[in-house]
């Protein structure tokens, strides 16, 4: 994954760039829509990155009993969300030294 624009020079000393290229940033993260479910599990709807790789994490509430089955899968399931509660998850796409991209989704249970 290449980020930004760079130039390189050939030969001794400074001069005109021999080549200039523009790189690509990682795919912008999309965690999918907020969900209201009757009971756990919830199926996530994150986008599949074309560049980079994604990881789910629980960001709120701290100490949540929810479990992300496969954190690297954009369509993983989340189990253990207590009744009448919520959990906020973050889908983060990163890779190759580029700036990461993240998006949050809230899952509420009855």
N, C-alpha and C positions, 0 to 999 in steps of 0.2 A: 504494500500500500504506500503510495507516495502522496505527500501533502505539499501543496503550495507550488511555487514556481522556482526553478533553480537554473543556474547556468554553469557550464564548465568550459574551461579553456584548454587548448592544446598548445604545445610548444613552450618556449622559454618566454617569461615576462607576460605582462598584461596585454590584452588586445581585444579584438572582437570575440564575442562568445562563439565557440564552435557549434554549440547546440543549446537550445533552450527548450524546456518541456514544462508542461503543466500537469501536475499530479491530481489525483482524485482523493477527496476526503471519504471517510467511512460513510456508509448509508445512514441517513437520518433515522433515529429510533422512533418507532411508533408503538406504544404499548397496547393499542386497541381501546375500545370503549369501556367506560366504567360499567360494572355489572352489579345487578341485584339478583341474588340467587336464593332459592328456598333452603338449600343445605349444601355443605361442602361435598364433593370437590367442585372447583371452578376450573374451566378450561381457558387458558390464556389465549390472546389473539394478537400477539406481537408480530411485527413484520419480519420477514426473513431477510437479513442483510445480504446485499450483493457484494459489498466490500466490508470486511471486518467480521467480527463474531459477536454474538449477543449473550448477555447473562442477566437473569432475573435475580433481584434481591428484595428482601422485605425491609421497608424503611420505616413503617409505622403500623401498629404501635410497637415500641421496643419490647422485646421479650414475647412477641406473639407466638402462640403455639402452632401457627400455620406452618406447613412444610411444602416447599417447592420440590416437586418430584424430580424434575430434570432441569436444573437452572440454565443450562445452555440451549434448551429447546424453546423456540419462540411460541410453541403451542403446548407447553407443558401443562400439567394440572397442579392445582394447589389444594392440599387437603388440610384438615384440622382447623378450619376457620370456625370458631365458636358461633353458636346461634345468637342472633340479635347483636352482632358486632360487625367489625369491618377490618380490612387489612389493606394497606397501601403498598403496592409493589412497583419497582422501578426496572424498566428494560433498558439496559445500557449496551450500546454497540461501540466497540473499540477495536483497535488493531493497528499494527505496523507503525507505531509512534505518532499516529495522527490524533488530533483532538477527538475525544469520545463524544457521543451523542446519547442523551437519555430522555425517557418519557415515563410518566407515572400513570398508574391506573388504580382505582379504588374498587374493591369488591366488598359488597355489603351482604349480610345474610339476614334472613327473617328470624 
